[in-house]
Amino acid sequence: MAYIDEATINAIRRKHPIKEIVERYVSLTKKGDDYWGLCPFHADNNASMSVSTRLDMFQCFACKKAGNVFNFVAGMENISYGDAIRLLAREDGFEVGNTSNYVNPHIKDYEVMNLAIKYYQNNINSILGDNAIKYLLARDIDRETIQKFEIGLSISKQPLTPFLLNKYDLNQLIDLGLTNTDSKDIFTDRIMIPIHDLNGNPIGFGGRIYQTRDDSKYINTKATKIFDKSNILYNYHRAHTKLVKDETIIIMEGYFDVIRASTIGVNNCVAPMGTSLTKNHIQILKKITNKVILCFDGDDAGKMATIRAIPLFENSGIEVKVIRLEEKDPDEFIIKRGKDAFLDKINNPINVIEFKMQLLSEEKNLNDTKEASLYMDEMIKELTKESDDILIELTLKRLATKFQVEYDTLKARFNQYKNNQKNKMTNKTIEAKNIKKIPNKYGQATDNLLYYMIVSGEVVTVAETNVSMIMDNKKRRLFNEIIYYYHKYGELVIADFITYLTMKTDVADTFESIINNNLKLEYTWEEIDDYIKCVNEYYKKNIIDKLKLDLSREPDPMKQANILKEIMKIRGVKTSD
């Protein structure tokens, strides 16, 4: 997908004032100079989102999401930043997809991967693919599904590499994980399942054996410049377009689980492709839903994967429920028990507490009084983590009935653990406050200086002249980007600057954290001078600390004297030669 030149992007943005666009989705109320409303990117009850017509940007002071009109539309429509630009451009009656001065650096890589998909598809539809087709049909994967998921076949008799070398360089094929250094295919005689990134660009493959024995049932594309499993969820690019508001994403373990679910009309499934869920996966999912169902394999490994995943979602504020299967995996469950049985599972997932009750009961002999007591104790501890009062009460009553124990006894134990928990949290808060008595003056001064550079060209000029160096790498990059942008355009329009930073991910993240400091827009030159002094003092301290280290390691007295002179000079102490 081509990128659009900055001038065009900024022109489109100016035609779509952010207040008008936000009001399509959220009711806004004017308070002071800005407009406020419920943030649509988290469960908001306090109208935490501000929309500034002066800065032409939105900002949530609870979840910290901020940006210009394109960021907002991209978040609301579950689309990329570029697609948000195109969406608003089309409202003005013109297409901007071919006006780019810039090209996605991976466009040629996607082209290669697309051609590989077509080649593998051609293989599976040829006479050499008959056995693979028979294998898939035997697994109840019909031709329509094969086509939908672009399933293909790698064949040793018809290797991919020679075909691609007619047009592409060998090193590119090696870099993309298609070919080894001997010009041989990485994938041979395997059913090929294409993997796409979040925007639907083809980036890799999963290859499955189908008529041979191999220690590796599946092999995936190696990590490449476009393929990183920690940032990819199989079928995400299809699943998120099927979601309606408040719908749930179902997370499975493997390709064929997702493909199988699709055959019975369940299209909101994704899979982490044989790897554990990562924090990156959680953040990806959080953008499109606040509800997930974990439907991992029915074996012990699937159980452990569920246990590991639950806290990741809970810590991110995503509601998580669980499906436990009697069969090996969703693929096998659907084949053996049918569509209705699986839909019943989806419609009636168990909550986390219920899952933990099942889990703990499997580990203990509940006919034994001591083990039953331990079981109840552990369940009560788990309940202290729960915020739903009704669920807590129902679970305690259920335990009381099951084990014939007074409800008040269990409730008293629950309150005891809850109070202990509160005391621990209070102590931690006190400790944290004590630690914060020594503030990070340099970090705060740097953040404040960058904030005022973003809102004032005058501050940019003064900072450029007087700041020695910012020691933090990311903040130094943002500092330099602000100066570059100001010199290039003669002003810094925040909404346009956000577009400029979109291509610089780590700098964009730093910008968002700085802008979320929510300082007053007015400043005094005395404040700016103090920030610059603090930044420079920290730089001097770092230089002096390095020189002191050099001094401690230097055996030569003459060189020691020179280092001492340098230290004194930086400190501003006059020395005689």
C-alpha positions as CSV (number, residue, x, y, z in Angstrom):
1,M,0.0,0.0,0.0
2,A,1.5,3.4,-1.0
3,Y,1.8,6.2,1.5
4,I,0.4,9.7,0.8
5,D,2.6,12.8,0.7
6,E,2.5,15.0,3.8
7,A,1.0,18.1,1.9
8,T,-1.9,16.0,0.7
9,I,-2.5,14.5,4.2
10,N,-2.4,17.9,5.9
11,A,-4.9,19.3,3.3
12,I,-7.3,16.4,3.9
13,R,-7.0,16.9,7.7
14,R,-7.8,20.6,7.5
15,K,-11.0,19.8,5.6
16,H,-12.1,17.6,8.5
17,P,-12.0,19.5,11.8
18,I,-11.6,17.0,14.6
19,K,-14.6,18.2,16.6
20,E,-17.0,17.5,13.6
21,I,-15.5,14.0,13.1
22,V,-15.5,13.0,16.8
23,E,-19.1,14.1,17.2
24,R,-20.1,11.4,14.7
25,Y,-19.2,8.9,17.3
26,V,-19.3,10.7,20.7
27,S,-21.5,13.4,22.2
28,L,-19.3,16.4,23.3
29,T,-19.9,19.1,25.8
30,K,-18.0,22.4,25.8
31,K,-16.1,23.2,29.0
32,G,-13.8,26.2,28.8
33,D,-11.9,26.3,25.5
34,D,-12.2,22.5,24.8
35,Y,-15.0,19.9,24.3
36,W,-15.3,16.8,26.5
37,G,-17.0,13.4,26.1
38,L,-16.8,9.8,27.0
39,C,-13.7,8.1,25.6
40,P,-14.7,5.4,23.1
41,F,-11.3,3.6,23.5
42,H,-11.9,2.3,27.1
43,A,-14.8,1.8,29.5
44,D,-15.3,5.5,30.4
45,N,-17.9,6.9,32.8
46,N,-16.3,10.2,33.5
47,A,-16.0,12.0,30.2
48,S,-12.3,11.7,30.2
49,M,-11.6,12.7,26.6
50,S,-10.8,16.2,25.6
51,V,-11.1,17.6,22.0
52,S,-9.2,20.7,21.3
53,T,-10.2,22.8,18.3
54,R,-7.2,25.0,18.7
55,L,-4.7,22.1,18.5
56,D,-7.0,20.0,16.3
57,M,-6.4,16.9,18.4
58,F,-8.1,14.6,20.9
59,Q,-6.7,13.4,24.2
60,C,-8.0,11.0,26.8
61,F,-6.6,11.7,30.3
62,A,-7.6,8.2,31.6
63,C,-6.3,5.7,28.9
64,K,-3.8,8.2,27.6
65,K,-4.8,7.7,23.9
66,A,-4.2,10.9,21.9
67,G,-3.8,12.0,18.3
68,N,-5.3,13.9,15.4
69,V,-8.4,13.2,13.4
70,F,-6.8,10.3,11.5
71,N,-5.7,8.5,14.7
72,F,-9.3,8.9,16.0
73,V,-11.0,7.5,12.8
74,A,-8.4,4.7,12.6
75,G,-9.2,3.7,16.2
76,M,-13.0,3.9,15.8
77,E,-13.1,2.0,12.5
78,N,-10.4,-0.6,13.3
79,I,-8.4,0.5,10.3
80,S,-4.8,1.6,9.6
81,Y,-3.7,5.3,9.8
82,G,-3.3,5.4,6.0
83,D,-6.8,3.9,5.5
84,A,-8.3,6.5,7.8
85,I,-6.7,9.2,5.5
86,R,-8.2,7.6,2.5
87,L,-11.6,7.2,4.1
88,L,-11.8,10.9,4.9
89,A,-10.4,11.8,1.4
90,R,-13.2,9.8,-0.3
91,E,-15.8,11.9,1.5
92,D,-14.5,14.9,-0.5
93,G,-14.9,12.8,-3.7
94,F,-11.3,12.0,-4.5
95,E,-8.9,9.0,-4.2
96,V,-5.4,9.6,-2.9
97,G,-4.0,6.1,-3.2
98,N,-1.8,6.9,-6.3
99,T,-0.6,10.4,-5.3
100,S,2.2,9.2,-3.1
101,N,5.8,10.5,-3.2
102,Y,6.7,7.7,-0.8
103,V,6.5,3.9,-1.2
104,N,6.1,1.4,1.6
105,P,9.6,0.0,2.1
106,H,8.2,-3.6,2.1
107,I,6.0,-3.3,-1.0
108,K,8.3,-5.5,-3.0
109,D,8.4,-8.0,-0.2
110,Y,4.6,-8.2,-0.2
111,E,4.8,-8.6,-4.0
112,V,7.1,-11.7,-3.6
113,M,4.9,-13.2,-0.9
114,N,1.8,-12.7,-3.0
115,L,3.4,-14.4,-5.9
116,A,4.4,-17.3,-3.7
117,I,0.8,-17.7,-2.5
118,K,-0.4,-17.8,-6.1
119,Y,2.3,-20.3,-7.0
120,Y,1.4,-22.6,-4.1
121,Q,-2.3,-22.3,-4.9
122,N,-1.6,-23.3,-8.5
123,N,0.3,-26.3,-7.2
124,I,-2.6,-27.6,-5.1
125,N,-5.1,-27.2,-7.9
126,S,-2.8,-29.1,-10.3
127,I,-2.8,-32.9,-10.7
128,L,0.2,-32.9,-8.3
129,G,-2.0,-31.5,-5.6
130,D,-4.6,-34.3,-5.7
131,N,-3.3,-36.0,-2.6
132,A,-3.3,-32.7,-0.7
133,I,-6.8,-32.0,-1.8
134,K,-7.9,-35.5,-0.7
135,Y,-6.3,-35.0,2.7
136,L,-8.1,-31.7,3.2
137,L,-11.4,-33.0,2.0
138,A,-11.0,-35.9,4.4
139,R,-10.7,-33.4,7.2
140,D,-13.9,-31.7,6.0
141,I,-12.0,-28.7,4.6
142,D,-13.9,-28.1,1.4
143,R,-12.7,-26.3,-1.8
144,E,-14.5,-23.1,-0.8
145,T,-12.6,-23.0,2.4
146,I,-9.3,-23.8,0.7
147,Q,-9.9,-20.8,-1.6
148,K,-11.0,-18.5,1.2
149,F,-7.9,-19.1,3.3
150,E,-5.7,-19.2,0.2
151,I,-4.3,-22.7,1.1
152,G,-1.7,-24.0,-1.3
153,L,1.0,-26.7,-1.6
154,S,4.7,-26.7,-1.8
155,I,6.0,-29.5,-4.0
156,S,9.6,-30.7,-4.3
157,K,9.1,-31.6,-8.0
158,Q,8.0,-28.0,-8.7
159,P,10.1,-25.8,-6.4
160,L,9.2,-22.2,-5.8
161,T,12.7,-20.7,-5.8
162,P,13.6,-21.2,-9.5
163,F,10.3,-19.6,-10.5
164,L,10.9,-16.5,-8.2
165,L,14.5,-16.1,-9.3
166,N,13.3,-15.2,-12.8
167,K,12.3,-11.9,-11.3
168,Y,13.7,-11.5,-7.8
169,D,17.1,-11.5,-6.2
170,L,18.2,-14.6,-4.2
171,N,19.1,-12.6,-1.1
172,Q,15.6,-11.2,-1.0
173,L,14.1,-14.7,-1.1
174,I,16.5,-15.8,1.7
175,D,15.6,-12.7,3.8
176,L,11.9,-13.5,3.4
177,G,12.4,-17.1,4.6
178,L,11.4,-18.7,1.4
179,T,14.8,-20.0,0.3
180,N,18.0,-21.2,1.9
181,T,21.6,-20.2,0.9
182,D,21.8,-23.2,-1.4
183,S,19.0,-21.8,-3.5
184,K,16.6,-24.5,-2.3
185,D,13.1,-24.1,-1.0
186,I,12.6,-23.9,2.8
187,F,9.1,-25.5,2.4
188,T,8.8,-28.7,0.5
189,D,5.9,-31.1,0.3
190,R,3.7,-29.3,2.8
191,I,0.3,-27.8,2.8
192,M,0.9,-24.1,2.8
193,I,-1.2,-21.7,4.9
194,P,-0.5,-18.0,4.2
195,I,0.0,-15.7,7.2
196,H,-0.9,-12.0,6.9
197,D,-0.1,-9.0,9.0
198,L,-2.7,-6.9,10.8
199,N,-3.4,-5.0,7.6
200,G,-3.8,-8.1,5.4
201,N,-0.3,-7.9,3.8
202,P,1.2,-11.4,3.2
203,I,4.2,-11.9,5.4
204,G,4.8,-15.6,5.8
205,F,3.6,-19.2,5.8
206,G,2.8,-22.1,8.0
207,G,3.6,-25.4,6.3
208,R,2.0,-28.7,7.5
209,I,3.0,-32.2,6.5
210,Y,0.2,-34.3,5.0
211,Q,1.5,-37.5,3.6
212,T,4.9,-38.1,5.3
213,R,6.3,-38.4,8.8
214,D,8.3,-35.6,10.2
215,D,9.4,-34.5,13.7
216,S,7.9,-31.1,12.9
217,K,4.3,-31.4,12.0
218,Y,4.3,-27.6,11.3
219,I,7.1,-25.3,10.3
220,N,6.6,-21.5,10.2
221,T,8.5,-18.8,8.3
222,K,11.5,-17.8,10.3
223,A,11.6,-14.3,11.9
224,T,12.2,-11.8,9.1
225,K,12.0,-8.0,8.6
226,I,8.2,-8.4,8.0
227,F,7.4,-11.5,10.0
228,D,7.5,-11.4,13.9
229,K,5.2,-13.9,15.6
230,S,5.0,-11.7,18.8
231,N,3.2,-9.0,16.7
232,I,0.9,-11.3,14.6
233,L,-2.3,-13.1,15.1
234,Y,-3.4,-15.6,12.5
235,N,-6.6,-14.5,10.8
236,Y,-6.8,-11.2,12.5
237,H,-7.1,-9.3,9.2
238,R,-10.3,-11.3,8.5
239,A,-11.7,-11.6,12.0
240,H,-11.7,-8.0,13.1
241,T,-13.7,-7.0,10.0
242,K,-16.4,-9.5,11.1
243,L,-16.8,-7.9,14.6
244,V,-19.8,-5.9,15.6
245,K,-19.8,-3.6,18.6
246,D,-19.3,-5.5,21.9
247,E,-18.7,-8.8,20.1
248,T,-16.1,-11.2,21.4
249,I,-12.8,-12.4,19.8
250,I,-12.2,-16.2,20.2
251,I,-8.6,-17.1,20.7
252,M,-7.5,-20.6,19.6
253,E,-4.1,-22.3,19.3
254,G,-3.7,-23.3,15.6
255,Y,-4.4,-22.6,12.0
256,F,-6.8,-25.5,11.5
257,D,-8.8,-24.7,14.6
258,V,-9.5,-21.2,13.1
259,I,-10.2,-22.6,9.7
260,R,-12.5,-25.3,11.1
261,A,-14.5,-22.8,13.1
262,S,-14.9,-20.8,9.9
263,T,-16.6,-23.8,8.2
264,I,-19.5,-23.6,10.7
265,G,-19.8,-19.8,10.4
266,V,-17.7,-18.8,13.4
267,N,-15.4,-16.2,11.8
268,N,-14.3,-14.1,14.8
269,C,-11.3,-16.4,15.7
270,V,-7.6,-15.8,15.8
271,A,-4.5,-17.8,16.8
272,P,-1.0,-16.9,18.0
273,M,0.4,-19.7,15.8
274,G,1.9,-22.0,18.3
275,T,3.5,-19.4,20.5
276,S,2.4,-18.0,23.8
277,L,0.3,-14.9,23.9
278,T,2.4,-11.8,24.3
279,K,1.7,-8.3,25.7
280,N,1.9,-7.1,22.1
281,H,-0.9,-9.6,21.2
282,I,-3.0,-8.2,24.1
283,Q,-2.5,-4.6,22.9
284,I,-3.5,-5.6,19.4
285,L,-6.7,-7.2,20.6
286,K,-7.5,-4.4,23.0
287,K,-7.9,-2.0,20.0
288,I,-10.8,-4.0,18.6
289,T,-12.6,-5.6,21.6
290,N,-12.8,-5.7,25.4
291,K,-14.1,-9.2,25.5
292,V,-12.2,-12.5,24.6
293,I,-12.9,-16.2,24.9
294,L,-9.9,-18.5,25.3
295,C,-10.6,-21.7,23.5
296,F,-7.3,-23.6,23.7
297,D,-6.6,-27.3,23.2
298,G,-8.3,-29.7,25.7
299,D,-4.9,-31.2,26.8
300,D,-2.7,-30.2,29.7
301,A,-0.7,-27.9,27.5
302,G,-3.9,-26.1,26.5
303,K,-4.8,-25.8,30.2
304,M,-1.5,-24.3,31.0
305,A,-1.7,-21.9,28.1
306,T,-5.1,-20.7,29.5
307,I,-3.7,-20.2,32.9
308,R,-0.8,-18.1,31.6
309,A,-3.1,-16.0,29.3
310,I,-5.7,-15.1,31.9
311,P,-3.7,-12.6,33.9
312,L,-2.4,-10.8,30.8
313,F,-6.0,-10.0,29.8
314,E,-7.1,-9.2,33.4
315,N,-4.3,-6.8,33.8
316,S,-5.3,-5.0,30.6
317,G,-8.9,-4.6,31.6
318,I,-10.2,-7.1,29.0
319,E,-13.0,-9.4,30.1
320,V,-11.9,-12.9,29.6
321,K,-14.0,-16.2,29.6
322,V,-12.9,-19.7,28.9
323,I,-14.0,-22.7,26.9
324,R,-12.7,-26.1,28.0
325,L,-13.0,-28.9,25.4
326,E,-13.5,-32.6,25.9
327,E,-11.6,-33.3,22.7
328,K,-8.0,-32.7,21.7
329,D,-8.7,-29.3,20.0
330,P,-11.5,-27.2,18.5
331,D,-10.9,-28.8,15.1
332,E,-11.4,-32.3,16.5
333,F,-14.3,-31.2,18.7
334,I,-16.3,-29.7,15.8
335,I,-15.7,-32.8,13.6
336,K,-16.7,-35.2,16.3
337,R,-19.5,-33.3,18.1
338,G,-20.8,-31.0,15.4
339,K,-21.7,-27.4,14.9
340,D,-24.4,-27.1,17.6
341,A,-22.2,-28.5,20.3
342,F,-19.5,-26.0,19.6
343,L,-21.9,-23.1,19.3
344,D,-23.3,-24.1,22.7
345,K,-19.8,-23.9,24.1
346,I,-19.3,-20.4,22.6
347,N,-22.6,-19.2,23.9
348,N,-22.0,-20.5,27.4
349,P,-18.3,-19.9,28.2
350,I,-17.3,-20.1,31.9
351,N,-15.9,-17.2,33.8
352,V,-12.4,-17.1,35.2
353,I,-13.6,-18.0,38.7
354,E,-15.5,-21.1,37.4
355,F,-12.4,-22.1,35.5
356,K,-10.2,-21.8,38.6
357,M,-12.7,-23.8,40.6
358,Q,-12.6,-26.6,38.0
359,L,-8.8,-26.4,38.0
360,L,-8.3,-26.6,41.7
361,S,-10.9,-29.4,42.1
362,E,-8.9,-31.5,39.6
363,E,-5.8,-31.2,41.8
364,K,-7.4,-32.2,45.1
365,N,-9.4,-35.1,46.6
366,L,-12.5,-33.2,47.7
367,N,-13.7,-36.2,49.7
368,D,-10.8,-35.6,52.0
369,T,-11.7,-33.0,54.7
370,K,-8.2,-31.4,54.8
371,E,-7.9,-31.1,51.0
372,A,-11.5,-29.8,50.8
373,S,-10.5,-27.1,53.3
374,L,-7.4,-26.2,51.4
375,Y,-9.5,-26.0,48.2
376,M,-12.0,-23.6,49.8
377,D,-9.2,-21.5,51.2
378,E,-7.5,-21.2,47.8
379,M,-10.8,-20.4,46.1
380,I,-11.5,-17.6,48.6
381,K,-8.1,-16.1,47.9
382,E,-8.8,-16.2,44.2
383,L,-12.2,-14.4,44.9
384,T,-10.3,-11.5,46.6
385,K,-9.0,-10.6,43.1
386,E,-12.6,-10.4,41.7
387,S,-14.4,-7.0,41.4
388,D,-17.9,-8.4,40.7
389,D,-19.7,-8.4,44.1
390,I,-22.6,-10.6,42.8
391,L,-20.2,-13.2,41.4
392,I,-18.3,-13.2,44.7
393,E,-21.5,-13.8,46.7
394,L,-22.8,-16.5,44.4
395,T,-19.5,-18.3,44.5
396,L,-19.3,-18.2,48.3
397,K,-22.8,-19.5,48.5
398,R,-22.0,-22.3,46.1
399,L,-19.0,-23.3,48.1
400,A,-21.1,-23.2,51.3
401,T,-23.8,-25.4,49.8
402,K,-21.3,-27.9,48.2
403,F,-19.3,-28.4,51.3
404,Q,-22.1,-27.8,53.9
405,V,-20.2,-24.9,55.5
406,E,-21.9,-21.8,56.9
407,Y,-21.9,-19.0,54.4
408,D,-21.0,-16.5,57.2
409,T,-17.9,-18.5,57.9
410,L,-16.7,-18.3,54.3
411,K,-17.6,-14.6,54.1
412,A,-15.6,-13.9,57.3
413,R,-12.6,-15.6,55.8
414,F,-13.0,-13.7,52.5
415,N,-13.1,-10.4,54.5
416,Q,-10.0,-11.3,56.4
417,Y,-8.0,-12.0,53.2
418,K,-9.5,-8.8,51.6
419,N,-8.4,-6.7,54.6
420,N,-4.9,-8.2,54.6
421,Q,-4.7,-7.4,50.9
422,K,-5.7,-3.8,51.5
423,N,-3.1,-3.4,54.3
424,K,-0.4,-4.7,51.9
425,M,-1.5,-2.3,49.2
426,T,-1.5,0.6,51.7
427,N,2.1,-0.3,52.8
428,K,3.2,-0.5,49.2
429,T,1.6,2.9,48.5
430,I,3.5,4.4,51.5
431,E,6.7,2.8,50.3
432,A,6.1,4.2,46.8
433,K,5.5,7.7,48.2
434,N,8.7,7.5,50.2
435,I,10.6,6.5,47.1
436,K,9.1,9.4,45.2
437,K,10.4,12.0,47.7
438,I,13.5,12.2,45.4
439,P,11.9,13.2,42.1
440,N,13.6,12.7,38.7
441,K,14.2,16.4,38.1
442,Y,16.1,15.8,34.9
443,G,13.4,13.6,33.4
444,Q,10.6,16.0,34.3
445,A,12.6,19.0,33.0
446,T,13.2,17.2,29.7
447,D,9.5,16.3,29.3
448,N,8.4,19.8,30.2
449,L,10.9,21.4,27.8
450,L,9.8,19.1,24.9
451,Y,6.1,19.8,25.7
452,Y,6.7,23.6,25.3
453,M,8.8,23.1,22.2
454,I,5.8,21.3,20.7
455,V,3.4,24.1,21.5
456,S,5.8,27.1,20.8
457,G,8.1,27.9,18.0
458,E,9.9,30.5,20.2
459,V,10.8,27.7,22.7
460,V,12.2,25.6,19.8
461,T,14.6,28.4,18.8
462,V,15.8,29.0,22.4
463,A,16.2,25.3,23.1
464,E,18.1,24.6,19.9
465,T,20.6,27.3,20.8
466,N,21.0,26.6,24.5
467,V,20.5,22.9,25.1
468,S,23.8,21.0,25.2
469,M,22.4,17.5,24.8
470,I,19.4,15.4,25.9
471,M,20.8,12.1,27.3
472,D,17.7,9.9,26.8
473,N,17.9,8.4,23.2
474,K,14.2,8.6,22.3
475,K,13.7,12.0,23.8
476,R,16.8,13.3,22.0
477,R,15.3,11.9,18.7
478,L,12.0,13.8,19.4
479,F,14.0,16.9,20.3
480,N,15.8,16.8,16.9
481,E,12.6,15.9,15.0
482,I,10.9,19.0,16.5
483,I,13.8,21.2,15.4
484,Y,13.9,19.7,11.9
485,Y,10.2,20.0,11.4
486,Y,10.1,23.7,12.7
487,H,13.0,24.7,10.3
488,K,11.3,22.9,7.4
489,Y,7.9,24.4,7.8
490,G,8.5,27.5,9.8
491,E,5.8,26.5,12.3
492,L,4.8,23.4,14.3
493,V,1.1,22.6,13.8
494,I,0.6,19.7,16.3
495,A,-2.0,17.8,14.2
496,D,0.3,17.9,11.2
497,F,3.3,17.0,13.3
498,I,1.5,13.8,14.4
499,T,1.2,12.8,10.8
500,Y,4.9,13.4,10.3
501,L,5.7,11.3,13.3
502,T,3.5,8.4,12.3
503,M,6.3,6.8,10.2
504,K,8.6,7.0,13.2
505,T,7.0,4.6,15.7
506,D,9.3,5.0,18.7
507,V,9.3,8.8,18.3
508,A,5.5,8.8,18.0
509,D,5.2,6.9,21.2
510,T,7.5,9.3,23.0
511,F,5.5,12.3,21.6
512,E,2.3,10.7,23.0
513,S,3.7,10.3,26.4
514,I,5.0,13.9,26.4
515,I,1.7,15.5,25.2
516,N,-0.2,13.5,27.8
517,N,1.7,15.5,30.6
518,N,-1.2,17.9,30.1
519,L,0.7,21.0,31.2
520,K,-0.8,24.5,31.0
521,L,-0.3,26.0,27.6
522,E,1.1,29.3,29.0
523,Y,4.7,29.4,30.2
524,T,7.2,31.9,31.5
525,W,10.8,32.3,30.2
526,E,12.0,31.7,33.7
527,E,10.4,28.3,33.6
528,I,12.0,27.5,30.2
529,D,15.4,28.7,31.4
530,D,15.1,26.4,34.5
531,Y,14.3,23.4,32.3
532,I,17.3,24.1,30.0
533,K,19.6,24.6,33.0
534,C,18.5,21.3,34.5
535,V,18.9,19.4,31.2
536,N,22.4,20.9,30.8
537,E,23.4,20.2,34.4
538,Y,22.5,16.5,33.9
539,Y,24.5,16.4,30.7
540,K,27.5,17.9,32.6
541,K,27.0,15.4,35.4
542,N,27.1,12.5,33.0
543,I,30.3,13.8,31.3
544,I,32.0,14.4,34.7
545,D,31.0,10.9,35.9
546,K,32.6,9.4,32.8
547,L,35.7,11.4,33.3
548,K,35.9,10.3,37.0
549,L,35.7,6.7,35.8
550,D,38.5,7.4,33.3
551,L,40.5,9.0,36.1
552,S,40.1,5.9,38.3
553,R,41.4,3.7,35.6
554,E,44.3,6.0,34.4
555,P,47.7,5.1,36.0
556,D,49.7,7.9,34.3
557,P,49.9,11.0,36.7
558,M,50.2,13.4,33.8
559,K,47.1,12.1,32.1
560,Q,45.3,12.1,35.5
561,A,46.1,15.8,35.8
562,N,44.7,16.5,32.4
563,I,41.5,14.6,33.2
564,L,41.2,16.6,36.5
565,K,41.6,19.9,34.5
566,E,38.8,18.8,32.2
567,I,36.5,18.1,35.1
568,M,37.3,21.5,36.7
569,K,36.7,23.2,33.3
570,I,33.3,21.6,32.9
571,R,32.4,22.6,36.5
572,G,33.4,26.2,35.6
573,V,36.3,26.4,38.0
574,K,39.2,28.4,36.6
575,T,42.6,26.6,36.6
576,S,46.1,27.9,35.9
577,D,48.1,26.0,33.3
